[in-house]
């Protein structure tokens, strides 16, 4: 799941506000090559990054993955796509 922001108004200017992520918030990898080795469950996020590279024939990489870990899913916020 991807965390969906809402548009709020602050001083008559639109701003994006993300919903609070409950559960265990963690950084899974970065856009500079760092990978979390903290928990085996996070290996799924490394697999997602790896899959994105192969799925796009090496032209894109989904990374900078962070968010909340739940029993049956992850909620990602602010991912990056490198080209």
BAFI-3210 file (N, C-alpha, C; in Angstrom, 3 decimals, decimal comma, padded with zeros to 6 digits):
// residues 83
n [1|2|3|4|5|6|7|8|9|10|11|12|13|14|15|16|17|18|19|20|21|22|23|24|25|26|27|28|29|30|31|32|33|34|35|36|37|38|39|40|41|42|43|44|45|46|47|48|49|50|51|52|53|54|55|56|57|58|59|60|61|62|63|64|65|66|67|68|69|70|71|72|73|74|75|76|77|78|79|80|81|82|83]
n.u [000,834|000,418|000,946|-001,519|-001,610|-003,451|-004,986|-004,598|-005,396|-003,288|-002,748|-004,105|-002,846|-002,323|-001,366|000,288|-000,576|000,336|-001,310|-001,047|001,283|000,756|001,975|005,115|007,418|009,851|012,972|013,764|015,478|017,812|018,311|020,910|022,159|022,242|021,112|018,769|019,571|018,316|016,033|014,668|012,189|012,221|013,468|011,709|011,150|013,602|013,545|011,426|012,565|014,615|013,073|011,794|013,884|014,572|012,092|011,807|013,731|016,225|016,121|014,919|014,711|013,090|013,311|014,578|012,857|010,494|008,462|005,531|005,467|003,322|001,388|000,425|001,100|002,907|003,069|003,966|005,781|006,691|008,457|011,206|011,926|014,446|016,192]
n.v [-001,175|002,283|005,216|007,648|011,059|013,907|016,933|019,883|023,167|025,812|028,866|029,868|028,479|025,525|022,448|019,279|016,595|013,741|010,764|009,493|006,962|003,987|001,328|-000,407|001,805|002,051|002,377|000,952|000,774|002,900|005,649|005,672|003,272|002,024|-000,618|-001,983|-004,281|-005,118|-006,693|-009,772|-009,717|-007,407|-008,016|-008,472|-005,928|-005,303|-007,141|-006,102|-003,724|-004,864|-006,370|-004,254|-003,158|-005,256|-005,677|-003,362|-003,646|-002,800|-000,022|001,516|002,024|001,276|002,734|003,976|003,176|003,256|003,100|001,735|-001,367|-004,082|-006,946|-008,282|-006,707|-003,932|-000,414|002,072|005,152|008,102|007,016|006,609|006,809|005,836|006,660]
n.w [000,000|-000,627|001,112|001,152|000,697|002,033|000,872|002,453|003,689|004,434|005,723|003,499|001,484|-000,427|001,072|001,374|003,417|005,073|006,223|009,600|010,215|011,629|013,743|013,317|012,380|009,871|008,097|005,074|002,846|001,045|-001,293|-001,972|-001,799|000,688|002,788|004,981|007,450|009,609|010,139|009,097|007,847|006,395|004,091|002,055|001,099|-000,062|-002,086|-003,567|-004,555|-006,093|-007,922|-009,287|-010,749|-012,522|-013,800|-015,276|-017,144|-016,259|-016,326|-014,355|-010,799|-007,895|-004,831|-001,660|000,307|002,871|005,794|007,407|009,082|009,089|010,205|007,902|005,749|004,220|004,576|002,487|002,339|000,679|-001,437|-003,788|-007,297|-009,225|-012,220]
ca.u [000,000|001,118|000,270|-002,126|-001,741|-004,633|-004,682|-005,113|-005,106|-002,563|-002,556|-004,681|-002,003|-002,515|-000,236|000,014|-000,385|000,169|-001,894|-000,115|001,559|000,819|002,795|006,560|007,958|011,243|013,575|014,148|016,671|017,971|018,595|022,373|022,671|022,145|020,049|018,573|019,744|017,772|014,974|014,483|010,949|012,511|014,010|010,660|011,319|014,764|013,072|010,621|013,512|015,267|012,073|011,550|015,024|014,450|010,836|011,982|014,930|017,363|016,006|014,368|014,887|012,263|014,153|014,289|011,620|010,297|007,050|005,094|005,361|002,181|001,435|000,131|001,427|003,701|002,554|005,144|005,637|007,776|009,476|011,868|012,158|015,670|016,289]
ca.v [000,000|003,564|006,182|008,692|012,331|014,736|018,339|020,791|024,573|026,471|030,268|029,951|027,768|024,077|021,646|017,849|016,029|012,287|010,170|008,905|005,546|003,239|000,129|-000,221|002,597|001,693|002,675|-000,347|001,011|004,311|005,840|005,680|001,907|001,440|-001,604|-002,393|-005,704|-005,207|-007,679|-010,592|-009,325|-006,286|-008,544|-008,315|-004,598|-005,385|-007,884|-005,171|-002,873|-005,735|-006,654|-003,062|-003,021|-006,265|-005,468|-002,233|-003,941|-002,040|001,421|002,178|001,335|001,770|002,679|004,895|002,609|003,424|003,096|000,928|-002,799|-004,691|-008,410|-008,813|-005,771|-002,752|000,845|002,855|006,588|008,863|006,235|007,278|005,996|006,285|006,271]
ca.w [000,000|-000,620|001,965|000,327|001,422|001,846|000,615|003,467|003,432|005,515|005,308|002,152|000,521|-000,306|001,533|001,440|004,747|005,055|007,429|010,540|009,989|012,877|013,633|013,426|011,271|009,613|006,794|004,546|002,039|000,685|-002,721|-002,159|-001,715|002,030|002,954|006,369|007,751|010,960|010,309|007,898|007,170|005,500|002,841|001,054|000,507|-000,954|-003,254|-004,359|-005,286|-007,078|-008,945|-010,110|-011,664|-013,579|-014,518|-016,202|-017,943|-015,747|-016,563|-013,172|-009,524|-006,801|-003,640|-000,564|000,847|004,305|006,151|008,534|008,901|009,754|010,142|006,570|004,672|004,507|004,037|002,097|002,229|000,056|-002,154|-004,917|-008,482|-009,894|-013,634]
c.u [000,881|000,293|-000,228|-002,270|-003,081|-004,169|-005,380|-004,780|-004,429|-002,211|-002,981|-003,811|-002,235|-001,223|-000,667|000,343|-000,654|-000,503|-000,795|000,049|001,693|001,677|004,258|007,080|009,435|011,673|014,141|015,378|016,714|018,189|020,097|022,991|022,599|020,943|019,969|018,765|019,186|016,820|014,806|013,215|011,195|013,102|012,985|010,784|012,529|014,384|012,226|011,524|014,184|014,322|011,870|012,664|014,891|013,192|010,963|013,229|016,114|017,274|015,487|014,677|014,027|013,077|013,742|012,975|011,597|008,807|006,771|004,994|004,220|002,267|001,267|000,525|002,395|002,977|003,766|004,806|006,887|008,851|010,072|012,018|013,369|015,664|017,711]
c.v [001,241|004,540|007,349|009,992|013,012|016,160|019,184|022,209|025,168|027,876|030,467|029,301|026,270|023,388|020,183|017,340|014,529|011,811|009,571|007,427|004,875|002,003|000,472|000,518|002,256|002,198|001,357|-000,280|002,488|004,427|005,924|004,299|001,260|000,506|-001,988|-003,897|-006,012|-006,378|-008,460|-010,237|-008,207|-006,764|-008,456|-006,954|-004,568|-006,124|-006,992|-004,242|-003,663|-006,038|-005,452|-002,859|-003,998|-006,069|-004,363|-002,408|-003,058|-000,535|002,193|001,340|002,015|001,619|003,760|004,481|002,733|003,416|002,202|-000,530|-003,357|-006,205|-008,937|-007,880|-004,699|-001,548|001,712|004,331|007,175|008,002|007,067|006,286|006,584|005,824|006,452]
c.w [000,000|000,197|001,111|001,127|001,128|001,571|001,671|003,052|004,662|005,057|003,859|001,076|000,695|000,153|001,553|002,826|004,666|006,326|008,310|010,233|011,346|012,669|013,785|012,208|011,103|008,245|006,292|003,652|001,658|-000,818|-002,987|-001,963|-000,346|002,101|004,429|006,491|009,132|011,144|009,006|007,141|006,168|004,181|001,713|000,362|-000,422|-002,227|-004,161|-005,172|-006,406|-008,243|-009,863|-011,135|-012,823|-014,422|-015,561|-017,072|-017,552|-015,937|-015,349|-011,935|-008,475|-005,520|-002,645|000,088|002,360|004,581|007,327|008,173|009,730|009,569|008,721|005,428|005,172|003,920|003,758|002,003|001,580|-000,619|-003,289|-006,063|-009,195|-011,348|-014,123]
res [x|x|x|x|x|x|x|x|x|x|x|x|x|x|x|x|x|x|x|x|x|x|x|x|x|x|x|x|x|x|x|x|x|x|x|x|x|x|x|x|x|x|x|x|x|x|x|x|x|x|x|x|x|x|x|x|x|x|x|x|x|x|x|x|x|x|x|x|x|x|x|x|x|x|x|x|x|x|x|x|x|x|x]
***
